[in-house]
Amino acid sequence: MRTLLLAALLAACTTASSTPETPGPQPQGKMTWTYLDGAAPKVDVLFVIDSSAAMAPYATQVQQTLQEVAYTAQQRLRGPRANLHVGVLTGDMSLGGAMQPSSLVSGPYMVDRVTPTIDLRNYQGDFSTTMLAMTAVGTAGAARVEPLEAIRTALSGTQNVGFLRDDAALAIVVIAAEDDASPGDPVDYRAFVQGLKADADNAMIAVAAPAGSTRLTAFADGKVASLDSDGIVAFIFQNACVPDASSEGEPFACLDAALYDADPAVAGVQPSCTVSDSGGSYEACSDAVATPCWRITSDPNNCGDAHDFTIDRGADDPPTQTNLVRVECVTD
């Protein structure tokens, strides 16, 4: 089971290189640096896991797979930034579409939102432990399994407000030991999910279920793995094309040069630099300049004896996942 899962998780999208360009000398005592400082992938992930007694023969296998998914996701998706929502439903409609609660999470779903300067997570522990706890739904749920109706109820009501974000991709994975028993047409449930996004391609669906699960197959438009195969949750990461966190680059660059001091009367070096990326140009941070703005400091942990350069974006992300920052400074 884990072989295909890891292959899908390790398949990265094409991104810009995260290695800063070697600074080159320029006329008139200037040097330039270009480095990758990209936004975190913004994805709302919804697991819908069968909690009926029919799951008992598969429970250990599914739990092991989800454990590896959670660990790998933590290693690969949590770089300098993170921007994920993770929710868990069961197919038990006696719960009314409520997401699976966890004592480790404050709220009905997991919020993993981090930038270099803020931490807005709604959980205290590490990502993998929290995600694994949320997906442990047990096998004591209702015998009638209705994952499709649970999805529609959960995403169209008011009890899970905030889980869906207009500018985030939506990825749904259903894990069931028997076919769906919801009252509606599975094609209509699929249309509902796709209608949640302006671009239907931003709503991904994958299903793991026994062979012959015709309703779930129709819902997933054929994207189905056998419950006892290697493909239980691989589709979610493959279709969402979530890259390795290293593809975000780093939120800083090391400027290894003697920078010109534009104001010797002020303590420390007051550099003269022009800074831009795909979002525009930036001024140096000061009491009069709000974020986003740039700073040059000294941080031996990042840059040793070189200057540590960063764009302070506050609570915001860089404009794109492949955002390149260009820094040009006057040198002595």
Buried (B, 14 or more C-beta within 10 A) or exposed (E): BBEBBBEBBEBEEEBBEBEBBEBEEEEEBBBBBBBBBBBBBBBBBBBBBBBBBBBEEBBEEBBEBBBBBBBBBBEBBBBBBBBBBBBBBBBBBEBEBBBBEBEBBEBBBBBBBBBBEEEEBBBEEBBBBBBBBBBBBBBEBBEBBBBBBBBBBBBEEEEBEEBBEEEBBBBBBBBBBBBBBBEBEBEEBBEBBBEBBEEEEBBBBBBBBBEEBEBBBBBBEEBBBEBBEBBBBBBBBBBBBBBBBBBBBBBBBBBBBEBBBEEEEEEEBBBBBBBBBEBEEBBBBEEEEEBBBBBBEEEEEBBEEBBBBBBBBEEBBBBBBBBBBBBBBBBE
